[in-house]
Amino acid sequence: MEIIWTGIPRKRPIDWRLPAQTSWWMFPIYGLIAPLYEPLHLRLLAKHYRWWQRGLIYALGIMGMETITGWLIQRATGHIPWDYRDKTRWHWRGLTRIDYAPLWFGVGLGLEPLHRWLDSQASGQTR
């Protein structure tokens, strides 16, 4: 997901080599998605939260994890791999972007059908 996001052309003319970049720190961070997202998703569905409530919780959770992991990496290395301070005024200490909340809202909800499909594959059911 990180490579796709950083590789989206944003300037004209488009560089059709589609260069993208990431940090090695992103691998363990993205690795946290499954063990954190799955139980949260199942709990939200079990308690019958509405779609907009789930989306809000996902957005806050993702931004919270971005803030915590960015802060830990900054403490360990002195730098934030995705430092937002020079990119937008809608950041909090360079650790998270407030203007990305709608994106994370959609990503969280978009992971729900993927999660259901992966569960069906793991249990041997097909749809």
N, C-alpha and C positions, 0 to 999 in steps of 0.2 A: 504494500500500500504506500509506503514511504517513497519508493522509487517511482511509482506511477505519479504521485502527487508532485514530487520535485521535477519530474520530467515533462509535465504538461507545458506546452509552449505558451509563454506569456508575452512575448515580444514579436514584433513584425520587423523584418521578414522572419518566418519560422525557420529555425535551425532543424532541418529534417533528420539530423543525426539523433535528435531527441535526447540530449545529454541529461543525466539525472545524477543525484548524489544523495548519500546518506552517511550516517555515522555508525561505527561498530556498536555504539551504545544502544542503538535502536533495536538490535536483535533481542537482547533480553527484555527490553521494554515491551516490544510487540509480543514476546513470548508470554507475557503476563496476561494477555487478552483472554485466552481460553480459561485458565483457572479462576479468573476474576469475573469474566463476563457470564460464563455458563450458570453458576449458582445465582447470580443476580437476576439474569433473565428468567430462570425458572421460578424464582421467588416472586418477581413482579407479575408473572403470568398467573401463578397460584393465588395471588391476592387480588387478581382481576383489576389491576391498574389499567387505566385508559391509555391509548397510544400516545397522547401528548404528555401524560405523566411519565410514562416509560422513557420517551425521548428526552424529556427534561432531566431525568435521573441519569440517563446515559451521558448526556452532554456534560453535566456537572461532574460525573465520575471520571470521564476521560480527561476533562480539564484539570481535575484534582490530581489524577495520576501524572499528567504532564508536569504539573507544578511540583509535586513531590519528587519525581524522578529527576527533573531538571535541577532542583535544588540540591539533591544528593550528589549528582554529577558535578555541579558547580563547586560544592564543598570539597569533593575529592580531587578535582582537576583545576579549579579556578575558572572554568569556562562552561557555558551552556551550549551544547551542540546546535541548538535551534534558536539561539538568542534573537528575540523579536524586537529588541529595543530600537534598532535602526530600520526596521521594516514597517512599523505601524505605531500610531499613538494608542491604539486599542490593545495594549498589552498590560500584563501585571508583572512588573519587575523583570521583564524579558522572558519569563518562564511560560506564560500561556497567553493566548490571544483571545480576548473577549469576543471579537468579531467572528471567530471560528465556531462559536456556540451553535449556530444553526447547522453548520457542517457536521459537527459531532453529534447533534441531535439526529440528523439523517443517517449518519454512519451507524449509530447505535441501533436505530430501528431497522436499517438495512441488514444488519447482522442477524436479526431474528429469523428470517426465512432461511438464511445460510445455516444457522444453528439447527433449525428443524430438519433441513435436508441432511446435514452431517449426522445428526442423531439417527435418522431413518437409514442411512447407509451403514452406520455402525451396528445397528440392530438387525441388518439384513433385509429390511423392508424396502420396497421400491414404490415410487408413486408414479 
